Amino acid sequence: MWKKSKPHRRLLNKLNKVDTLAELPMHLKPPHNTLEFTAYKGLKPRPVPKQSKIELDGEKVEDFDKPRKSSSSSGLAGQIEKLVVYKRFKEALELFEILECEGDHEVGGSTYDALVNACIGSRSIRGVKRVFSFMIKSGFEPDQYLRNRMLLMHVKCKMMIDARYLFDEMPERNLVSWNTIIGGLVDSGDYVEAFRLFITMWEEYSGLGVGCRSFSTMIRAASGLEVIYPGRQLHSITVKMGIAGDVFLSCALIDMYSKCGSIDDAQCVFDSMPTKTTVGWNSIIAGYALHGYSEEALTLYYEMLDSGAKMDHFTFSIIIRICARLGSLEHAKQAHAGLVRNGFGLDMVANSALVDFYSKWGRIEDARNVFEKMPLKNVISWNALIAGYGNHGRGMEAVRLFHRMNCEGVMPNHVTFLAVLSACSYSNLQDYGWEIFESMSRDHKVKPRAMHYACMIELLGREGHLDEAFALISDCPFKPTVNMWAALLTACRVNQNLVLGKLAAEKIYGMEPEKLSNYVVLLNVYNSLGKSEEAASVFNTLRKKGLRMLPACTWIEIKKQSYVFHSGDKSHAQAKEIYENLDKLMLKISKHGYAPENNTLLPDVDKQEGRLQSYHSEKLAISFGLLNTQESTPLHLVQSHRICNDCHNAVKLIAMVTNCKIVVRDASRFHRFQDGKCSCGDYW
C-alpha cells in the first residue's frame, strides 16, 4: 500500500500561501439568500409538464405516430411541446418545419423552450439554425430565461462561434449566461479564454453568487491545461468561501490534482470528502492509474468494494485497463463478473476495455466473444480487436476485420490505421499494408501521421528493404520524427546494416541525446557484427553522459498475488526450487538448439549481469510460474525493459518443451510465445 498523505493541514498550508486569481478578495462568504441578488434573475426554470395520457387534438400520445397539420398555430405549438415532453425530438422538429413553412403562426415562449430542448436532445445544428432564424424573423422578443436557453442550445450543439456572438450581444447577462458560455469554452478546449471570462465575471459581480458550479467548471479548465497553479488558486478561494466540501467540487479537484501530477494532494482531497461518491472513487483510482501506480489503484478498488459504494461502468472500465497494464487475468475476470452482476454487461465503454484486455493477454477468442456480443460497437471496440489480432500475429484476420468495419459504416480513425498497419507489419503483409496506407488520405480523408510512417518503415525493414525504408523517410511530407528513425534503426539492427544504422542513430541522438535505449540499439548492432571498438566508443559516450540502465525486473501474477523478480534474485522463499527448476529447463532447451548469447549485453549494466544472464528476471519468473501452476496453464509476465535476444530465444523454447503459452509485455510490445514461436516474428 502507498504511503498515506499527511493530515489535511499540509494541503491547507499550501492553499494559504496561494495568491488569489487577479488579486480577488479572499474574505468572501456565500450569500445567505442567493435569490436576493439580481445576478440570479432568470435562474428559476420553467415547469416541465407532467407526463400523462395527453390528448393531442383528439389523438392520444401513444397513438400519435404521424404528426398532422393543423390550421391552428396553438394546435401545432401544443403538439410540438407535447412531443418534446415524450422526448420525440425529431418529430417535434419535423412538425416545427411544417409550422415554419406555413409562415403565419405565432409561437410563444413555452414553444421556443420546447424547441430548444428538441435541438439539444437531438444535437441538431440544422434545427438550431432554423429555430433561431425563425425567432429573429418573427420579431419575438425573448426574456432573460429564454435568452439563456438559446445560448445553451448553441453551446450544447458545439456552435461556439455563434454562442459567443449571442453572449456578446445579450442586452443583459446573469450568472447563468456566464456559466453557460464559460462551460462551453471549457468543453471545447478553449481554457485560456474561459479563465479570462471567469475573471471578468468575478470582477463584475464582486464574487457574489459565484458558486460551486462556476468553480467546478474552472477547475476542469485548470485540469485541461495541466497547470497546477491556477487550480490551486481556485481551491484556495473555495476553502475561504466555505464551499470546498461540495461533492462536485471535490471530484473536480481530485481530477485536477491527479492530471497536474500531484497525486498526494488528490488523495488529501479525497480523504476529506465527508461522503465518498462513485465519481470520487473513480477519480482517485484513475489518478493513481494515470501515474503508473497500478497496484495502489487496484487496492483502492477493493477498498471501494468494501465501503459499499455503488460502482458504475466507468469504475469497471478503469479497473480492466489497470489489469491490462498489470497482466492480472484473475482480477480482470472478477471485474468482468462484477460488470455483468451490476447490470453493465452490455455497456460499450467497459466492454471495449474488456476486448482490449483479452486481446493483449493471449485470450483473443474471449476478446472476439465479448466483441460479437456487444449490441453497439464504437471505433474503440473495433480498434481494440484489430490491434489484438495484430499483436498475436493474425494479420489477415485483422485486415478482414478492418474491411468488415468499413462495410458496417464505422469510420476508421488514425488509431484504426495504426492498428491495422501494425498487424500488416507483424505478419509481413506488405501488399495489404501499402494498399491500406495509400487508402488513408485517398478514401478515408485521414492524413498519415508519423506513427503510420513508422509502421511502414518497420514493414519494409522486416522484408529487408532498407533502401525503400530510407526513401520513405526522405520523401515524408513533414520532418521525420524520432519514432521513424527508431524504426529504421531497429531494421538496421535486425538486418545488420551498419552504415544506415549509424546514420539513423546520429539522427536520433540529435533529437533525444539523453535517451539510453537509443544508444543500446546501436551498441547491439556493433556487438552483433563483432565491432568491439565501435561498441566501446558508444559505451564511453554513455559513461560520459552518466547514462546507466537500471536493472530489469519482471512481474508475474499467481493466484491473484503479484510477484516481482530481479536478475539473480534469491530473496524469494522458493529460491532454491526456482533455480533448480530453471537449470533443468535450460538443460532441456539446450537439447533443442539453445545456446546462450553474450553479444547483446550492455557492458557494465551491473557488475553481475554477465554471470547472471542465465538467471534474468523473466526466466526466474517463468520458472516460478511453472512451479506454482498446473501443467499448460498460461503465464502472463510484465517486463520493465525490452526483452533481450537471449531471453527471447530461451522463452520460445521453454514454451515449446513445457507446452505452455507465455505472454510477455516488455517495453517494446506484447510477445506471445507458443510452440517454439513468438508472435513478433523475432522482430522487436
Buried (B, 14 or more C-beta within 10 A) or exposed (E): EBEEBEEEEEBBEBBEEBEBBEEBEBEBEBBEEBEEBEBBBBBEEEEEEEEEEBEBEEBEBEEBEEBEEBEEBEBBBBBBBBBBBBBBBBBBBBBBEBBBEEEEBEBEBBBBBBBBBBBBBBEBBEBBBBBBEBBEEBEBEBEBBBBBBBBBBBBBBEBBEBBBEBBEEBEEBBBBBBBBBBBBBBBBEBBEBBBBBBBEBBEBBEBBBBBBBBBBBBBBBBBBBEBBEBBBBBBBBBBBBEBBBBBBBBBBBBBBBBBBBBBBBBBBBBBBBEEBBBBBBBBBBBBBBBBEBBBBBBBBBEBBBEEEBEBBBBBBBBBBBBBBBBBBBBBBBBBBEBBEEBEBBBBBBBBBBBBBBBBBBBBBEBBBEBBEEBEEBEBBBBBBBBBBBBBBBBBEBBBEBBEEBBEEEBEBBBBBBBBBBBBBBBBBBBEBBBEBBEBBEEEBEBEBBBBBBBBBBBBBBBBEBBEBBBEBBEEBEEEBBBBBBBBBBBBBBBBEBBEBBBBBBEBBBEBBEEBBBBBBBBBBBBBBBEBEEBBEBBBEBBEEEEBEBEBBBBBBBBEEEBBBBBBBBEEBEBEEBBBEBBEEBBEBBEEEEBEEBEBBBBBEBBEEBEEBBBBBBBBBBBBBBBBBBEEEEBBBBBBBBBBBBBBBBBBBBBBBBBEBBBBBBBEBBBBBBBEBBBBBEEBB
